[in-house]
Amino acid sequence: MFHCLIEIEDKNAKEILKAIEIENEHYVKARIEKNRLICEIESDNINSFIRTVDDLLQAISLSMRIIKE
């Protein structure tokens, strides 16, 4: 089993979660704690795991850029 925990502290954490949750709802467990976005990914397949982590990081990055503009 592969496991990844990503924590991002940002004042716009709730907005970032809203932007990423539709695409990742079946693959990523995400929640907000104060100003932190916490995402957990688990998979038995390394290829699926890597793709999910990569997709999530790209979605978060794009969301942060759009929100800050």
N, CA and C of each residue as an Amber inpcrd file, in Angstrom:
protein
   207
   0.8600000  -1.1830000   0.0000000   0.0000000   0.0000000   0.0000000
   0.8960000   1.2330000   0.0000000   0.5770000   2.1630000  -0.8430000
   1.2910000   3.4320000  -0.9300000   0.4090000   4.5080000  -0.3050000
   1.0300000   5.4010000   0.4580000   0.2840000   6.4180000   1.1840000
   1.0150000   7.7560000   1.0850000   0.2490000   8.8140000   0.8630000
   0.8160000  10.1560000   0.7940000  -0.0940000  11.1120000   1.5610000
   0.5170000  11.9810000   2.3520000  -0.2030000  13.0150000   3.0750000
   0.3800000  14.3550000   2.6390000  -0.4710000  15.2200000   2.1160000
  -0.0520000  16.5390000   1.6600000  -0.7680000  17.5700000   2.5110000
  -0.0100000  18.4820000   3.1070000  -0.5880000  19.5670000   3.9110000
  -0.1220000  20.8900000   3.3270000  -1.0790000  21.7600000   3.0640000
  -0.7740000  23.0800000   2.5220000  -1.4390000  24.1150000   3.4060000
  -0.6400000  25.0110000   3.9480000  -1.1860000  26.0900000   4.7600000
  -1.3650000  27.3080000   3.8670000  -2.6140000  27.7700000   3.7610000
  -2.9340000  28.8960000   2.8870000  -4.2420000  29.5070000   3.3590000
  -4.3160000  30.8310000   3.3430000  -5.5520000  31.4950000   3.7750000
  -6.7390000  31.1530000   2.8750000  -6.4720000  30.6560000   1.6780000
  -7.5250000  30.2860000   0.7340000  -7.7520000  28.7740000   0.6760000
  -7.4290000  28.0720000   1.7450000  -7.5160000  26.6100000   1.7490000
  -8.9150000  26.1060000   1.3800000  -9.9530000  26.7500000   1.8870000
 -11.3210000  26.3080000   1.5820000 -11.6370000  26.4430000   0.0990000
 -11.1880000  27.5330000  -0.5130000 -11.4370000  27.7480000  -1.9380000
 -10.6530000  26.7490000  -2.7850000  -9.4450000  26.4350000  -2.3600000
  -8.6380000  25.4470000  -3.0810000  -9.3220000  24.0860000  -3.0110000
  -9.8160000  23.7220000  -1.8400000 -10.5240000  22.4500000  -1.6850000
 -11.7270000  22.3910000  -2.6100000 -12.5030000  23.4470000  -2.6720000
 -13.6690000  23.4690000  -3.5630000 -13.2580000  23.2580000  -5.0160000
 -12.1330000  23.8390000  -5.3950000 -11.6800000  23.7400000  -6.7790000
 -11.1910000  22.3440000  -7.1410000 -10.6490000  21.6120000  -6.1860000
 -10.0710000  20.3020000  -6.5120000 -10.9660000  19.1200000  -6.1700000
 -11.9790000  19.3160000  -5.3370000 -12.7110000  18.1660000  -4.8170000
 -13.5260000  17.4130000  -5.8540000 -14.0570000  18.0650000  -6.8550000
 -14.8740000  17.3670000  -7.8540000 -14.0290000  16.3770000  -8.6380000
 -12.8640000  16.8220000  -9.0900000 -12.0010000  15.9540000  -9.8960000
 -11.4100000  14.8070000  -9.0810000 -11.1740000  15.0350000  -7.8110000
 -10.4390000  14.0670000  -6.9960000 -11.2780000  13.3460000  -5.9490000
 -12.5930000  13.4880000  -5.9760000 -13.4020000  12.9740000  -4.8720000
 -13.3090000  11.4720000  -4.6530000 -13.0200000  10.6960000  -5.6790000
 -12.9460000   9.2440000  -5.5040000 -11.5260000   8.7550000  -5.2100000
 -10.5490000   9.6420000  -5.3540000  -9.1560000   9.2360000  -5.2290000
  -8.4300000   9.8670000  -4.0440000  -8.9500000  10.9840000  -3.5620000
  -8.2660000  11.7490000  -2.5320000  -9.2330000  12.0590000  -1.3910000
  -8.7900000  11.8120000  -0.1680000  -9.5570000  12.2410000   1.0060000
  -8.9940000  13.5990000   1.4060000  -9.8310000  14.6240000   1.3550000
  -9.3550000  15.9750000   1.6540000 -10.2360000  16.6190000   2.7120000
  -9.5890000  17.4500000   3.5400000 -10.3230000  18.1570000   4.5860000
  -9.5940000  19.4620000   4.9060000 -10.2960000  20.3100000   5.6360000
  -9.7340000  21.5820000   6.0740000  -9.5670000  21.5430000   7.5880000
  -8.4220000  21.9800000   8.0580000  -8.1660000  22.1830000   9.4840000
  -7.5460000  23.5680000   9.6220000  -8.3300000  24.4930000  10.1650000
  -7.9350000  25.9020000  10.2620000  -7.6390000  26.4170000   8.8560000
  -6.4340000  26.8860000   8.5980000  -6.0760000  27.3740000   7.2640000
  -5.2490000  26.3550000   6.4920000  -5.4290000  25.0800000   6.8100000
  -4.6470000  24.0330000   6.1480000  -5.5410000  23.1120000   5.3460000
  -5.1110000  22.8520000   4.1340000  -5.7320000  21.8450000   3.2890000
  -4.9360000  20.5630000   3.5020000  -5.6140000  19.5100000   3.8990000
  -4.9530000  18.2300000   4.1540000  -5.5330000  17.1980000   3.2000000
  -4.6580000  16.5900000   2.4050000  -5.0760000  15.5970000   1.4110000
  -4.3480000  14.2870000   1.6810000  -5.1000000  13.1900000   1.6200000
  -4.5240000  11.8620000   1.7960000  -4.8400000  11.0110000   0.5750000
  -3.8080000  10.3220000   0.1250000  -3.9510000   9.4450000  -1.0400000
  -3.4340000   8.0720000  -0.6410000  -4.1810000   7.0390000  -0.9980000
  -3.7520000   5.6560000  -0.7800000  -4.0560000   4.8430000  -2.0230000
  -3.1480000   3.9470000  -2.3420000  -3.3700000   3.0740000  -3.4890000
  -2.5000000   1.8300000  -3.3550000  -2.9810000   0.7550000  -3.9190000
  -2.1910000  -0.4840000  -3.9730000  -1.3300000  -0.5340000  -5.2310000
  -1.6350000   0.3100000  -6.1860000  -0.9520000   0.3060000  -7.4760000
  -0.0440000   1.5300000  -7.5830000   1.2480000   1.3230000  -7.7700000
   2.2070000   2.4250000  -7.7980000   1.9350000   3.3860000  -8.9500000
   1.5610000   2.8770000 -10.1160000   1.2970000   3.7610000 -11.2590000
   0.0880000   4.6550000 -10.9990000  -0.9640000   4.0910000 -10.4750000
  -2.1570000   4.8610000 -10.1310000  -1.8390000   5.8870000  -9.0510000
  -1.0640000   5.4810000  -8.0770000  -0.6630000   6.3570000  -6.9800000
   0.1020000   7.5730000  -7.5020000   1.0810000   7.3450000  -8.3420000
   1.8860000   8.4370000  -8.9020000   1.0280000   9.3710000  -9.7350000
   0.1510000   8.8310000 -10.5650000  -0.7320000   9.6670000 -11.3910000
  -1.6450000  10.5210000 -10.5190000  -2.1800000   9.9320000  -9.4650000
  -3.0850000  10.6670000  -8.5810000  -2.3580000  11.7930000  -7.8590000
  -1.1780000  11.5180000  -7.3390000  -0.3970000  12.5570000  -6.6570000
  -0.0610000  13.6730000  -7.6380000   0.3820000  13.3060000  -8.8270000
   0.7250000  14.3010000  -9.8470000  -0.4870000  15.1440000 -10.2250000
  -1.6080000  14.5110000 -10.4830000  -2.8410000  15.2410000 -10.8380000
  -3.2650000  16.1850000  -9.7150000  -3.1980000  15.7060000  -8.4930000
  -3.5900000  16.5260000  -7.3400000  -2.6970000  17.7550000  -7.2160000
  -1.3930000  17.5540000  -7.3100000  -0.4710000  18.6820000  -7.1790000
  -0.6740000  19.7090000  -8.2980000  -0.9380000  19.2350000  -9.5060000
  -1.2130000  20.1570000 -10.6020000  -2.5010000  20.9340000 -10.3620000
  -3.5330000  20.2600000  -9.8800000  -4.8130000  20.9180000  -9.6080000
  -4.6640000  21.9540000  -8.4940000  -3.9270000  21.6170000  -7.4590000
  -3.7020000  22.5650000  -6.3590000  -2.9250000  23.7720000  -6.8670000
  -1.8890000  23.5320000  -7.6280000  -1.0680000  24.6190000  -8.1650000
  -1.8950000  25.5640000  -9.0310000  -2.6950000  25.0060000  -9.9250000
  -3.5450000  25.8190000 -10.7920000  -4.5600000  26.6040000  -9.9730000
  -5.1780000  25.9580000  -9.0110000  -6.1660000  26.6280000  -8.1590000
  -5.5480000  27.7930000  -7.3980000  -4.3640000  27.5910000  -6.8720000
  -3.6980000  28.6540000  -6.1170000  -3.3650000  29.8320000  -7.0150000
  -2.9200000  29.5660000  -8.2270000  -2.6100000  30.6650000  -9.1560000
  -3.8620000  31.4470000  -9.5360000  -4.9600000  30.7370000  -9.8010000
  -6.2040000  31.4060000 -10.1950000  -6.7580000  32.2320000  -9.0410000
  -6.7710000  31.6880000  -7.8560000  -7.3170000  32.3770000  -6.6930000
  -6.5100000  33.6300000  -6.3680000  -5.2150000  33.5820000  -6.5350000
  -4.3660000  34.7110000  -6.1710000  -4.3300000  35.8040000  -7.2310000
  -4.8900000  35.5520000  -8.4070000  -4.9020000  36.5850000  -9.4590000
  -5.9650000  37.6140000  -9.2200000
